[in-house]
């Protein structure tokens, strides 16, 4: 347990708030790929969550200087906030690319990637929310890495499909950019998992 000294425990709450908003943004993104919401609606909702995440991240980073004793290393607090911010930025970046490129219809493989992002960010919520007690964090991190491997397979399928289907060059360029961003989103969840694992190992 990470509670042997009096300290500011709000960091754990703030990290969980970040993870929950990231997962919500992933679910909103998936609505477009399921054909449930237009890009404009998704973009507005994701941007709102991205702004909220920015505010929470800034609060966390400002708090490092104000807190005498932090529950985990200051460096780890900084790294975790930055890595979580990477995930929401990549979700937002995917939506912006859909909007900029005028994409109004998803591909079947893009739905697979979107669902993987939802699943992976859901595991992220579980891992982050259990950080205070440590129990259960490592299995969740292992699961996140497994999902990244699944994402690599789907990404390769997506890229191969672009060249198999004889699409116009501009469509290949658009979708490759979107697939790249979605694949990086899953990868960025692994970056969060690495920080979580480091914290648990330091305090075990």
C-alpha positions in Angstrom: 0.0 0.0 0.0 1.3 3.5 -0.9 0.1 5.1 2.4 2.8 4.9 5.0 3.3 8.7 5.2 0.8 11.6 5.3 0.6 13.0 1.8 -1.8 14.4 -0.8 -3.8 11.5 -2.1 -5.7 13.5 -4.7 -3.2 12.5 -7.4 -4.8 9.0 -7.6 -8.3 10.5 -8.0 -7.1 12.9 -10.7 -5.4 10.1 -12.7 -8.6 8.1 -12.5 -10.6 11.1 -13.7 -8.2 11.4 -16.7 -8.5 7.7 -17.5 -12.3 7.8 -17.3 -12.5 10.7 -19.7 -10.1 9.1 -22.1 -12.3 5.9 -22.1 -15.4 8.1 -22.7 -13.7 9.8 -25.6 -12.8 6.4 -27.1 -16.4 5.3 -26.8 -17.6 8.5 -28.5 -15.0 8.0 -31.3 -16.3 4.4 -31.9 -19.8 5.8 -32.4 -18.7 7.3 -35.7 -17.1 4.0 -36.8 -20.3 2.1 -35.9 -22.3 4.6 -38.0 -24.1 5.9 -34.9 -22.9 9.6 -34.9 -21.6 12.0 -37.6 -18.1 13.3 -37.4 -19.2 16.8 -36.4 -21.0 15.5 -33.3 -18.2 13.2 -32.3 -15.6 16.0 -32.8 -17.5 18.4 -30.5 -17.8 15.8 -27.7 -14.3 14.6 -27.9 -12.9 18.1 -27.9 -14.8 18.9 -24.8 -13.3 15.9 -23.1 -9.8 16.8 -24.4 -10.1 20.2 -22.8 -11.2 18.7 -19.5 -8.2 16.3 -19.6 -5.9 19.3 -20.3 -7.3 21.1 -17.2 -6.8 18.0 -15.0 -3.3 17.4 -16.3 -2.3 21.0 -15.6 -3.8 20.7 -12.1 -1.7 17.6 -11.5 1.5 19.2 -12.8 1.0 22.4 -10.8 0.3 20.3 -7.7 3.8 18.7 -7.9 5.4 21.9 -6.8 2.8 22.6 -4.1 2.8 19.2 -2.5 5.4 18.6 0.2 5.2 14.8 0.1 3.7 13.1 -3.0 2.3 9.6 -2.9 4.6 8.4 -5.7 7.8 9.9 -7.1 7.3 13.4 -8.7 8.9 12.1 -11.9 6.4 9.3 -12.1 3.5 11.7 -11.5 4.8 13.8 -14.4 5.3 10.8 -16.7 1.9 9.4 -16.0 0.1 12.7 -16.6 2.0 13.2 -19.9 1.4 9.6 -21.1 -2.3 9.8 -20.3 -2.4 13.1 -22.2 -0.9 11.4 -25.2 -3.8 9.0 -25.4 -6.5 11.7 -25.4 -4.5 13.8 -27.9 -4.4 10.8 -30.3 -8.1 10.2 -30.0 -8.7 13.8 -30.7 -6.2 13.7 -33.5 -8.1 10.8 -35.1 -11.4 12.8 -35.0 -9.7 15.9 -36.5 -8.3 13.8 -39.4 -11.7 12.4 -40.1 -13.1 15.9 -40.2 -10.3 17.4 -42.3 -10.3 14.6 -44.8 -14.1 14.7 -45.2 -14.5 11.1 -44.2 -18.2 10.3 -43.7 -18.2 6.5 -44.0 -16.0 4.1 -42.0 -14.3 1.0 -43.3 -14.9 -2.4 -41.6 -11.2 -2.6 -40.4 -11.4 1.0 -39.0 -14.3 -0.2 -36.8 -12.0 -3.0 -35.5 -9.3 -0.5 -34.5 -11.9 1.7 -32.9 -13.3 -1.1 -30.8 -9.7 -2.0 -29.8 -9.2 1.5 -28.6 -12.4 1.3 -26.5 -11.3 -2.0 -25.0 -7.7 -0.9 -24.3 -8.8 2.4 -22.7 -11.3 0.4 -20.5 -8.4 -1.7 -19.2 -6.5 1.6 -18.7 -9.3 2.8 -16.4 -9.1 -0.4 -14.3 -5.3 -0.2 -14.1 -5.1 3.5 -13.1 -8.0 3.2 -10.6 -6.2 0.4 -8.8 -2.9 2.2 -8.5 -3.4 3.3 -4.9 -3.8 -0.3 -3.7 -1.4 -1.7 -6.4 -3.4 -5.0 -6.5 -4.5 -5.8 -10.0 -2.4 -3.2 -11.8 0.1 -5.6 -13.3 -2.4 -8.0 -14.8 -4.2 -5.0 -16.4 -0.9 -3.8 -17.8 -0.2 -7.3 -19.3 -3.7 -7.2 -20.9 -3.0 -3.8 -22.4 0.2 -5.1 -24.0 -1.8 -8.1 -25.4 -4.3 -5.7 -26.9 -1.5 -3.8 -28.5 -0.3 -7.0 -30.2 -3.9 -7.5 -31.4 -3.9 -3.9 -32.6 -0.7 -4.5 -34.6 -2.4 -7.4 -36.5 -5.5 -5.3 -37.3 -3.3 -2.4 -38.4 -1.3 -4.6 -40.7 -4.6 -5.9 -42.1 -5.8 -2.4 -42.6 -2.7 -1.2 -44.5 -2.6 -4.3 -46.7 -6.3 -3.7 -47.5 -5.5 -0.2 -48.8 -3.2 -1.6 -51.5 -5.3 -4.7 -52.3 -8.5 -2.7 -53.0 -7.0 -0.5 -55.8 -8.3 2.7 -54.1 -7.6 6.1 -55.5 -4.2 7.4 -54.2 -5.8 10.2 -52.2 -8.0 7.7 -50.4 -5.0 5.6 -49.6 -3.2 8.6 -48.2 -6.2 9.6 -46.1 -6.9 6.2 -44.6 -3.3 5.4 -43.9 -3.0 8.6 -41.9 -6.1 7.6 -39.9 -5.0 4.0 -39.4 -1.6 5.2 -38.3 -3.1 7.6 -35.7 -5.4 4.9 -34.3 -2.6 2.4 -34.0 -0.5 5.0 -32.2 -3.4 5.5 -29.8 -3.3 1.8 -28.7 0.5 2.1 -28.5 0.2 5.1 -26.2 -1.8 3.1 -23.8 1.2 0.8 -23.5 3.2 3.8 -22.6 0.9 4.4 -19.7 1.2 0.8 -18.7 4.9 1.0 -18.6 4.8 3.9 -16.1 2.2 2.1 -14.0 4.4 -1.0 -13.9 7.4 1.1 -12.9 5.5 2.7 -10.0 4.2 -0.6 -8.7 7.7 -2.2 -8.8 9.2 0.7 -7.0 6.7 0.4 -4.1 6.3 -3.3 -3.9 
